[in-house]
Amino acid sequence: MRILAFSTLLLFGLLFQAVASDVTGKWKGNFAEGGDIVFDLKSDGDALTGTMTGGDGKSYPVSKGELKDDKISFTVNTEYQGSPIVVLLKGTVAGATIKITMQTEDGSWSTDTVLTKQT
């Protein structure tokens, strides 16, 4: 009986984790400096791919994407005032929101934002 109860709890735990970790879809947030940012993400197990579209309307690919449990991280090669920059993003997924920190690779700029899943 104990084995059956443990197995059932384990199964529900794994199902909950699989559902909680799925970030596939469109996510929208705001920069503290103004403007919107939209991520179109696709998760496949621990792998994460997609695009980021900023206020300029250009889309940039997501690279080095990883999703482990409720932790998300990825990189976007983008540009600022015509110069290329690398933005690192790390955060926590909680249902229909992702609390994320964005920072340049060299650490000269960072901001926090909350992304909301779009339906």
C-alpha positions in Angstrom: 0.0 0.0 0.0 2.8 2.4 0.8 4.5 1.7 -2.5 1.2 2.5 -4.3 0.8 5.8 -2.4 4.4 6.8 -3.0 4.2 5.9 -6.7 1.0 8.0 -7.0 2.6 11.0 -5.3 5.7 10.7 -7.5 3.6 10.5 -10.7 1.6 13.7 -9.7 4.8 15.5 -8.8 6.3 14.7 -12.2 3.1 15.7 -14.0 2.9 19.0 -12.1 6.6 19.7 -12.9 6.1 19.0 -16.6 3.1 21.3 -16.8 4.8 24.1 -14.7 7.9 24.1 -16.9 6.2 24.6 -20.2 6.8 28.2 -21.3 5.9 27.7 -25.0 4.0 30.7 -26.2 4.1 34.5 -26.3 5.3 36.5 -23.3 5.1 40.3 -22.9 6.8 42.6 -20.6 7.8 46.3 -20.1 11.2 47.9 -19.8 11.6 50.2 -16.8 12.9 52.8 -19.3 9.6 52.4 -21.3 8.6 50.3 -24.2 7.4 46.7 -24.6 9.3 43.5 -25.2 7.8 40.3 -26.6 9.3 36.8 -26.4 7.9 34.0 -28.5 9.3 30.9 -26.8 9.3 27.2 -27.3 10.4 24.7 -24.7 11.3 21.1 -25.5 12.3 19.4 -22.3 15.2 21.5 -20.9 15.9 23.2 -24.2 14.5 26.6 -25.0 14.4 28.4 -28.3 12.5 31.4 -29.8 12.7 35.0 -30.6 12.7 38.4 -28.8 11.0 41.4 -30.4 11.7 44.8 -28.9 10.2 48.3 -29.4 12.0 48.6 -32.7 9.9 45.8 -34.2 13.0 43.7 -35.0 13.1 40.0 -34.0 16.3 38.5 -32.6 16.8 34.7 -32.0 17.1 33.2 -28.5 20.2 31.1 -28.0 21.7 29.1 -25.2 18.2 28.6 -23.8 17.7 26.4 -20.8 14.7 25.6 -18.6 15.2 23.5 -15.5 12.3 23.1 -13.1 11.1 26.7 -12.6 14.5 28.4 -13.6 14.9 29.9 -17.1 17.9 31.3 -18.8 18.8 32.3 -22.3 20.9 34.8 -24.4 19.8 37.2 -27.1 22.3 38.8 -29.6 20.7 42.1 -30.3 21.8 45.7 -30.9 21.6 49.1 -29.2 21.9 52.3 -31.3 23.4 50.3 -34.1 26.0 48.5 -32.1 25.8 44.7 -31.4 25.3 43.6 -27.8 24.7 40.3 -26.0 21.8 40.3 -23.4 21.7 37.6 -20.7 18.3 36.7 -19.3 17.7 34.7 -16.1 14.5 34.2 -14.2 11.9 32.2 -12.5 8.7 30.8 -14.0 5.5 30.9 -11.9 2.4 29.9 -13.8 1.6 32.7 -16.3 4.4 35.0 -15.2 8.2 35.0 -15.6 10.2 37.2 -13.3 13.3 37.9 -15.2 16.6 39.9 -15.0 18.1 41.2 -18.2 21.7 42.3 -18.3 24.3 43.0 -20.9 27.1 40.5 -21.1 29.6 43.0 -19.8 27.4 43.9 -16.9 27.2 47.6 -17.8 23.3 47.6 -17.8 20.6 45.5 -16.2 16.9 45.6 -15.4 14.2 43.5 -13.9 10.8 42.9 -15.5 7.9 40.6 -15.3 6.7 38.8 -18.4 3.1 37.8 -18.7 1.9 34.9 -20.9 -0.4 36.2 -23.7 -3.4 34.2 -24.7 
